[in-house]
Amino acid sequence: MNIFETFSARLATVLAGLAETGRIPAGLSLARVVVEPTKDPAHGDLAINAAMVLAKEAGMAPRALAELIVAELAKDGDVLKAEIAGPGFINLTLQPAVFTEVLKAAVLAGAEHGRGAAKGEPRINVEYVSANPTGPMHVGHGRGAVFGDALASLLAFAGRDVTREYYINDAGAQVDVLARSAFLRYREALGEDIGAIPEGLYPGDYLVSVGQTLAKDYGPSLRDKPERDWLPLVRQAAIDGMMAMIRDDLAALGVVHDLFFSERSLQGRDGNSNAVHQTIEDLRARDLIYEGRLPPPKGQKDEDWEDREQTLFRATKFGDDVDRPLLKSDGSYTYFANDIAYHRSKFTRGFAEMIDVWGADHGGYVKRMQAAVKAVTNGEGALDVKLCQLVRLLRNGEQVRMSKRSGDFVTLREVIDEVGRDAVRFMMIFRKNDATLDFDLAKVVEQSKDNPVFYVQYAHARCASIFRQAAEAFPDLDLSPQALAQSDLGLLTDESEIGIVKMIAAYPRMIEAAASSHEPHRVAFFVHDLASAFHSLWNKGKDSPQLRFVNQTDRKSTSARLAFVHAVRSVLASGLAVVGVTAPEEMR
């Protein structure tokens, strides 16, 4: 049950009635009309901006329009009070029975409370992680992985049709460097003393296993072949080995993609058509490509810039700052050309809405990519790029830099193995993606209220413990949601209880708003706030026995409070599931 949707519909009915009687013009656009929680509970339960956003179109003063709307809404039996605030904002205070019904619906819905109805189109492609397959993932990759995965889960929970995608960068020069590094480990596996790893190759021990696999599969047959013969074989084996490692690390984080898309498949290799060439020719046919020169970038390095006549995409026509090159001096494609073809492929695969999750160092790439998507989709596709800022890894406040596995950075897997999946996932999402994150390995395993993931999980475990206590106190009490929903929920009259019920009522709208804005951190914030309110109510019960969840002398109030606890537990479990964190029944 979503009271915000309910009252949005009732407001639309009121406005239609006012139009029918000629008191306001017909056909007013309701696109910007919002029914939302009031910022201050003292002002009521719902805030409505209708008069403010419709006044100009209606040719009326906002307050005059608000008076008409308030007069009609006040007739609604679920409205206790309707008031005008300031120049024309409308605040509604609802009857207590409304929240009793919300609580009852939440009890029956369980963890499905807040799930949106299936929306169908547009299908959404969320591409995240997409780390180069040249080594293990670091902690920064982990933040993008958690953010992208939580966003995809949030969108799915809100009713969207979502595909999780990983773009394998397996066509650039870096994979040839990877292959040469793996070939060195292959020679090592054959018993050769390779000495120190030469400058420019990947030195990590993670390639040792790839070398051993090559030695097992090919024996010494590759050692004396020219590079042109062994490079394709070793490159594919190295990519396969790295991607297996990346998949394994992602699985340890609870991240599973629906699709892995190869960059090489765009370039006419391995029997595929050349999608990059096709994309360029399509743009050329629409006069969106020309031969010209670019001025040097102002005050910043641009690896694609060359002082020569180039094949350029008219990116400025679609909002970019400058036009962009598509071919390098040797005739090969720029990264940008590949990326245009890749996003064109997303659109042709049925994804009109695309979300890319990138590291903060790619911020300068956003405008050109959004311009490219507008061009190749004729304005029918949309790209939202979410940048994840850096992660500073700390231990008791001191920065951690070294890794046993990679030698020069701490791998994601090392962090997961040390603190656990739940701590990594919750803390990575417990800060807005565009803000730098301090991740303290010691703090995230503390069992204290200062550790957000513990605090939320403990609230869920506390709810579970209440039910175990109730089962002991009332062995014959039916604790099913269906039975609890029939309890006298009107007995829940304490201000703290009502405040939590209103939070439960706000959960569906929060889910929808977070999904629409692509902000999964809102879910983590919400469950933390709910956990905090629940812990406070628990503590309040120590001093006020009548507020205790299980009262052996009052079966009726116990049943009502168990229904309340069930709803709290369900919302906590739901929110934790969206961000990919477990909801434990007990904590030791």
C-alpha positions in Angstrom: 0.0 0.0 0.0 1.5 3.3 -1.1 -0.4 6.2 0.5 1.5 8.7 -1.7 0.2 7.0 -4.9 -3.3 6.8 -3.3 -3.4 10.5 -2.6 -1.8 11.5 -5.9 -4.7 9.7 -7.6 -7.2 11.4 -5.2 -5.6 14.8 -6.0 -6.0 14.2 -9.7 -9.6 13.4 -9.2 -10.1 16.7 -7.2 -8.4 18.7 -10.0 -10.5 17.0 -12.6 -13.6 17.9 -10.6 -12.5 21.5 -10.3 -12.0 21.6 -14.1 -15.4 20.1 -14.8 -17.1 22.7 -12.7 -15.1 25.5 -14.4 -13.3 26.6 -11.3 -9.9 25.9 -12.9 -8.9 25.5 -16.6 -9.1 22.0 -18.1 -6.0 20.1 -19.3 -3.5 21.3 -16.7 -0.3 19.2 -16.8 0.2 17.3 -13.6 3.8 16.2 -14.5 5.4 18.3 -11.8 2.8 17.7 -9.1 4.2 15.8 -6.2 2.7 14.3 -3.1 5.5 13.6 -0.6 6.2 13.4 3.1 6.3 16.7 5.0 9.8 17.8 5.9 8.6 18.5 9.5 6.2 16.0 11.0 4.6 18.9 13.0 3.3 20.1 9.6 1.3 16.9 9.0 1.8 13.8 7.0 1.7 14.7 3.3 2.9 17.8 1.5 1.5 18.8 -1.9 3.0 21.3 -4.3 0.0 21.3 -6.8 -1.0 24.9 -6.3 2.6 26.2 -6.6 3.3 24.4 -9.9 -0.1 24.8 -11.5 -0.9 28.4 -10.6 0.8 30.0 -13.6 -0.8 27.7 -16.1 -4.1 28.1 -14.4 -3.8 31.9 -14.4 -4.4 32.0 -10.7 -2.5 33.1 -7.5 -1.0 30.0 -5.9 -2.9 30.5 -2.6 -6.2 31.0 -4.4 -5.8 27.7 -6.2 -4.6 26.1 -2.9 -7.8 27.2 -1.2 -9.9 25.4 -3.9 -7.9 22.2 -3.6 -7.9 22.2 0.2 -11.6 22.7 0.4 -12.1 19.5 -1.7 -9.4 17.4 0.0 -10.9 18.3 3.4 -14.0 16.3 2.4 -12.0 13.1 2.1 -12.8 10.8 5.0 -9.1 9.8 5.4 -8.0 13.4 5.9 -8.0 14.7 9.5 -6.8 18.2 8.5 -5.9 20.1 5.3 -4.0 23.3 5.6 -2.3 25.9 3.4 1.3 26.8 4.3 3.2 29.9 3.0 2.3 31.1 -0.5 0.4 28.0 -1.4 1.8 24.7 -0.3 -0.7 22.2 1.0 -0.2 20.0 4.0 -2.5 17.1 4.9 -2.7 15.3 8.3 -4.3 11.9 7.8 -6.6 10.0 10.1 -4.8 7.5 12.4 -6.8 4.7 10.8 -5.0 5.3 7.5 -1.7 4.2 9.1 -3.3 1.3 10.8 -4.3 0.1 7.3 -0.8 0.7 6.0 0.7 -1.3 8.8 -1.8 -4.1 8.2 -0.9 -4.2 4.5 2.8 -4.1 5.3 2.4 -7.1 7.6 0.6 -9.1 4.9 3.1 -8.1 2.2 6.2 -8.9 4.2 9.4 -8.3 2.3 7.3 -7.5 -0.8 6.1 -4.2 0.8 7.5 -1.5 -1.3 7.9 -3.5 -4.5 6.7 -1.6 -7.6 4.4 -3.0 -10.2 6.2 -4.3 -13.3 6.8 -1.3 -15.6 7.9 -3.1 -18.8 9.4 -0.6 -21.2 11.8 1.0 -21.3 14.3 -1.9 -20.7 17.3 -0.7 -18.7 20.9 -1.7 -19.2 23.1 -1.2 -16.2 26.8 -1.6 -17.1 29.1 -1.7 -14.1 32.6 -2.9 -13.0 33.9 -3.5 -16.6 37.4 -3.6 -15.2 40.2 -4.3 -17.7 41.0 -8.0 -17.6 44.6 -7.4 -16.8 44.7 -8.3 -13.1 42.7 -8.6 -9.9 40.1 -6.0 -9.0 41.1 -3.3 -6.5 38.9 -1.7 -3.8 37.8 1.1 -6.2 36.4 -1.5 -8.6 34.5 -2.9 -5.6 32.7 0.4 -5.0 31.5 0.5 -8.6 30.5 -3.2 -8.4 28.5 -2.7 -5.2 26.9 0.6 -6.5 26.0 -0.9 -9.9 24.6 -4.1 -8.4 22.6 -2.3 -5.8 21.2 0.1 -8.4 20.2 -2.8 -10.6 18.5 -4.5 -7.7 16.8 -1.3 -6.7 15.5 -0.7 -10.2 14.2 -4.3 -10.4 12.5 -4.0 -7.0 10.8 -0.8 -8.3 9.4 -2.8 -11.2 11.9 -2.0 -14.0 13.2 -4.6 -16.5 16.9 -4.6 -15.8 19.9 -6.3 -17.4 23.3 -6.3 -15.6 26.1 -6.0 -18.1 30.0 -6.2 -18.0 32.0 -4.8 -20.9 35.2 -6.8 -21.4 37.9 -4.4 -22.7 39.7 -7.2 -24.6 40.7 -5.3 -27.8 43.2 -2.7 -26.7 47.0 -2.7 -26.4 46.7 -3.5 -22.7 45.7 -7.1 -23.5 48.7 -7.6 -25.7 50.8 -6.4 -22.7 48.9 -8.9 -20.6 49.7 -11.7 -23.1 53.4 -10.9 -23.1 53.3 -10.9 -19.3 51.6 -14.3 -19.2 54.0 -15.7 -21.8 56.8 -14.8 -19.4 55.0 -16.8 -16.6 54.6 -19.6 -19.2 58.3 -19.8 -19.6 58.7 -19.7 -15.9 56.3 -22.7 -15.6 58.5 -24.6 -18.0 61.4 -24.2 -15.6 63.1 -21.2 -17.0 64.6 -18.5 -14.7 62.9 -15.4 -15.9 64.5 -13.1 -13.4 62.9 -9.7 -12.6 59.7 -8.8 -14.5 60.8 -6.2 -17.1 59.4 -2.7 -16.9 56.1 -2.3 -18.8 54.8 -5.8 -18.1 52.4 -6.8 -15.3 54.4 -8.0 -12.3 51.7 -9.5 -10.2 51.8 -13.2 -9.0 48.2 -13.6 -10.3 49.6 -14.5 -13.7 51.5 -17.5 -12.4 48.5 -19.7 -12.7 47.9 -18.6 -16.3 51.5 -19.5 -17.1 51.0 -22.9 -15.5 47.8 -23.5 -17.5 49.6 -22.6 -20.7 52.4 -25.0 -19.9 49.9 -27.8 -19.2 47.9 -27.2 -22.3 50.8 -26.5 -24.8 53.9 -28.0 -23.2 57.0 -26.3 -24.6 55.5 -25.9 -28.1 54.9 -22.2 -27.8 58.4 -21.3 -26.5 60.2 -21.1 -29.8 57.4 -19.8 -32.0 57.5 -16.2 -33.2 55.3 -13.8 -31.3 52.8 -13.4 -34.1 52.0 -17.2 -33.7 51.8 -17.4 -29.9 50.3 -14.0 -29.1 46.7 -14.8 -30.1 46.7 -18.1 -28.1 48.3 -16.6 -25.0 46.2 -13.5 -25.1 42.9 -15.5 -25.1 44.2 -17.8 -22.4 45.3 -14.8 -20.3 41.9 -13.0 -20.8 40.0 -16.2 -19.9 42.2 -16.6 -16.8 41.7 -13.0 -15.7 38.0 -13.0 -16.3 37.6 -16.3 -14.3 39.4 -14.5 -11.5 37.3 -11.4 -11.8 34.1 -13.5 -11.9 35.2 -15.4 -8.8 36.0 -12.1 -6.9 32.6 -10.7 -8.0 30.8 -13.8 -6.8 32.5 -13.4 -3.4 30.9 -10.0 -3.3 27.5 -11.4 -4.4 27.7 -9.7 -7.8 26.5 -11.8 -10.8 26.1 -10.2 -14.2 23.5 -11.3 -16.8 25.8 -10.6 -19.7 29.5 -10.2 -20.5 30.0 -8.3 -23.7 33.3 -8.5 -25.6 34.9 -5.4 -27.1 36.6 -7.6 -29.7 33.3 -8.7 -31.0 32.6 -5.2 -32.2 35.7 -5.0 -34.5 35.0 -7.7 -37.1 37.2 -10.3 -35.4 36.5 -13.9 -34.8 33.8 -14.1 -37.4 31.8 -11.0 -36.2 30.8 -8.1 -38.4 32.6 -4.9 -37.9 30.2 -2.9 -35.8 32.6 0.0 -35.3 32.9 0.5 -39.1 29.1 0.2 -39.5 28.6 2.8 -36.8 31.0 5.2 -38.3 29.5 4.8 -41.8 26.0 5.3 -40.3 27.1 8.6 -38.7 28.9 9.6 -41.9 25.7 9.1 -44.0 24.0 11.5 -41.7 26.7 14.1 -42.1 27.9 13.6 -38.5 31.5 12.8 -39.4 34.0 15.0 -41.3 37.7 15.4 -41.9 39.2 18.3 -39.9 41.7 19.5 -37.3 41.3 20.0 -33.6 42.8 22.7 -31.4 44.9 21.4 -28.5 43.0 20.9 -25.3 43.0 23.8 -22.9 44.9 23.0 -19.7 44.3 19.3 -19.8 45.8 16.2 -21.3 43.7 14.4 -23.9 45.2 11.2 -25.2 43.1 11.3 -28.4 44.4 14.7 -29.5 46.8 14.7 -32.5 47.9 17.8 -34.5 46.8 16.5 -37.8 43.7 16.2 -40.0 41.5 13.6 -38.5 38.2 11.8 -38.9 35.9 13.7 -36.4 32.5 13.1 -34.9 30.3 16.2 -34.6 30.0 15.8 -30.9 29.4 19.6 -30.4 26.1 19.2 -32.2 24.9 17.0 -29.3 26.1 19.1 -26.4 29.9 18.2 -26.2 32.6 20.9 -25.9 34.6 19.8 -28.9 34.3 17.4 -31.8 36.0 14.0 -31.2 38.4 11.9 -33.3 37.4 8.4 -34.3 40.6 7.1 -36.0 44.2 7.1 -34.8 47.1 8.1 -37.1 47.7 4.4 -37.8 44.1 3.9 -39.0 43.0 2.0 -35.9 39.9 3.0 -33.9 40.1 5.3 -30.9 38.6 4.1 -27.7 35.8 6.5 -28.3 34.9 5.0 -31.6 34.7 1.5 -30.0 32.5 2.9 -27.2 30.1 4.6 -29.6 29.6 1.3 -31.4 29.2 -0.5 -28.0 26.4 1.9 -26.9 24.8 1.7 -30.3 24.8 -2.1 -29.8 23.0 -1.6 -26.5 20.3 0.4 -28.2 19.9 -2.1 -31.0 19.6 -4.8 -28.4 16.5 -3.0 -27.0 17.9 -0.8 -24.3 16.6 2.7 -24.7 17.7 3.6 -21.2 21.4 3.0 -20.4 23.2 3.5 -17.1 27.0 3.3 -17.0 28.9 3.1 -13.7 32.4 4.6 -14.0 35.3 5.6 -11.8 35.8 9.2 -11.0 38.8 9.5 -13.3 36.5 9.1 -16.3 34.5 12.3 -15.5 35.8 14.1 -18.6 34.4 11.4 -20.8 30.8 11.8 -19.8 29.7 14.6 -22.1 31.2 13.0 -25.3 29.6 9.6 -24.5 26.2 11.2 -23.8 26.5 13.1 -27.1 27.3 9.9 -28.9 24.3 8.1 -27.5 22.0 11.0 -28.6 23.5 10.7 -32.1 23.5 7.0 -32.7 19.9 6.6 -31.3 18.5 9.7 -33.0 17.6 11.0 -29.6 15.6 8.0 -28.6 18.2 6.6 -26.2 19.3 8.1 -22.9 22.6 7.5 -21.0 23.1 8.3 -17.4 26.7 8.0 -16.1 27.2 7.5 -12.4 30.7 8.3 -11.2 32.1 6.5 -8.2 34.6 8.5 -6.2 37.8 7.1 -4.7 37.9 4.7 -1.8 40.6 5.4 0.9 41.4 2.2 2.6 42.2 2.6 6.3 43.0 0.6 9.4 42.3 2.4 12.6 42.6 5.7 10.8 45.9 4.8 9.1 46.0 4.4 5.3 46.6 0.9 3.9 48.5 0.7 0.7 50.3 -2.7 0.3 49.0 -6.0 -1.0 50.3 -9.5 -0.7 48.6 -10.5 -3.9 49.2 -7.6 -6.3 52.2 -5.9 -4.7 51.2 -2.3 -5.3 47.5 -2.1 -4.4 45.1 -3.8 -2.1 42.8 -6.2 -3.9 39.1 -6.3 -3.5 39.2 -10.0 -2.6 41.7 -9.4 0.3 39.2 -6.9 1.7 36.2 -9.2 1.3 38.2 -12.1 2.9 39.1 -9.9 5.9 35.9 -8.1 6.8 33.2 -10.1 4.9 30.8 -9.4 2.1 28.1 -7.7 4.1 30.5 -5.1 5.6 32.0 -4.3 2.2 28.6 -4.0 0.4 26.9 -1.9 3.1 29.7 0.5 3.7 30.3 1.0 -0.1 26.7 2.1 -0.5 26.4 4.0 2.8 27.8 7.1 1.1 26.7 8.9 -2.0 28.6 7.6 -5.0 30.1 11.0 -5.9 31.6 11.5 -2.5 35.0 10.1 -1.5 34.7 7.1 0.9 36.9 6.3 3.8 36.7 2.5 4.4 38.3 1.5 7.8 38.9 -2.2 8.0 38.8 -2.1 11.8 35.7 0.0 12.2 33.5 -2.0 9.8 33.8 -5.1 12.0 33.1 -3.4 15.3 29.9 -4.6 17.1 28.7 -1.1 18.1 26.2 1.4 17.0 29.0 3.4 15.3 29.2 0.6 12.8 26.2 1.1 10.4 26.1 -2.4 9.0 26.2 -4.0 12.4 23.6 -1.5 13.7 21.1 -2.4 10.9 21.7 -6.1 11.0 21.4 -6.1 14.8 18.0 -4.4 14.5 16.8 -7.3 12.2 18.2 -9.9 14.6 16.5 -8.1 17.5 13.2 -8.4 15.7 13.8 -12.1 15.2 14.6 -12.5 18.9 11.3 -10.9 19.9 9.5 -13.6 18.0 11.4 -16.3 19.7 10.6 -14.7 23.0 6.9 -14.4 22.1 6.8 -18.1 21.1 8.1 -19.1 24.6 5.7 -16.7 26.4 2.7 -17.6 24.3 3.2 -21.1 22.8 -0.3 -21.2 21.3 -0.2 -17.8 19.7 -0.5 -17.8 15.9 2.5 -15.8 14.7 1.7 -16.0 11.0 1.4 -12.7 9.1 -2.2 -13.4 8.3 -3.1 -13.9 12.0 -1.0 -10.9 13.2 -2.6 -8.6 10.6 -6.0 -9.2 12.4 -4.6 -7.8 15.7 -6.0 -4.6 17.1 -3.4 -2.3 15.6 -5.2 0.7 17.0 -3.4 -0.1 20.3 -0.2 1.3 18.9 -0.6 4.8 20.1 2.9 5.8 21.4 4.5 8.6 19.5 7.6 6.4 18.8 5.5 3.6 17.4 3.5 5.9 15.2 6.7 7.5 13.9 8.0 4.1 12.8 4.7 3.2 11.2 4.9 6.4 9.2 8.4 5.3 8.1 7.1 2.0 7.0 4.4 3.9 5.1 7.1 6.0 3.4 9.2 3.0 2.3 7.4 2.4 -1.1 7.8 6.0 -2.1 11.4 6.1 -1.1 12.0 3.0 -3.3 10.4 4.7 -6.3 12.2 8.0 -5.7 15.6 6.3 -5.2 15.0 4.2 -8.4 14.0 7.3 -10.4 17.0 9.2 -9.3 19.4 6.2 -9.6 20.5 6.7 -6.0 20.7 3.3 -4.1 22.4 5.0 -1.1 18.9 6.2 -0.1 18.0 2.6 0.7 21.0 2.2 3.0 20.2 5.5 4.7 16.6 4.5 5.1 17.2 1.2 6.8 19.8 2.8 9.0 17.2 5.4 10.1 14.6 2.7 10.7 17.0 0.6 12.7 17.9 3.6 14.8 14.2 4.4 15.5 13.6 0.7 16.4 16.6 0.5 18.8 15.3 3.7 20.5 11.9 2.2 20.9 13.4 -1.0 22.3 15.4 1.1 24.9 12.2 3.1 25.7 10.5 -0.2 26.6 13.1 -0.7 29.4 11.7 2.3 31.3 8.1 1.9 30.1 6.9 -1.7 30.5 3.7 -0.9 28.6 5.8 -0.4 25.5 7.6 -3.8 25.7 7.0 -5.9 22.6 6.1 -9.1 24.6 3.9 -8.5 27.7 3.0 -11.8 29.3 0.0 -10.2 31.1 -1.4 -8.6 27.9 -1.9 -11.0 25.0 -3.8 -8.4 22.9 -1.1 -5.7 23.0 1.6 -8.3 22.5 -0.2 -9.5 19.3 -0.4 -5.9 18.0 3.2 -5.2 18.8 4.3 -8.4 17.1 2.5 -7.3 14.0 4.4 -4.0 14.3 7.8 -5.9 14.7 7.0 -8.1 11.8 6.5 -5.1 9.6 9.8 -3.5 10.8 11.6 -6.8 10.2 10.2 -7.1 6.7 11.2 -3.6 5.7 14.7 -4.1 7.1 15.1 -7.4 5.3 13.7 -5.8 2.1 16.1 -2.8 2.2 19.1 -5.0 3.1 18.2 -7.3 0.2 18.2 -4.4 -2.3 21.7 -3.4 -1.3 22.8 -7.1 -1.2 23.3 -7.5 2.5 22.1 -10.5 4.5 19.4 -10.0 7.2 20.6 -12.3 10.1 18.1 -14.0 12.5 20.7 -13.7 15.3 24.1 -12.2 15.9 26.9 -13.6 18.1 
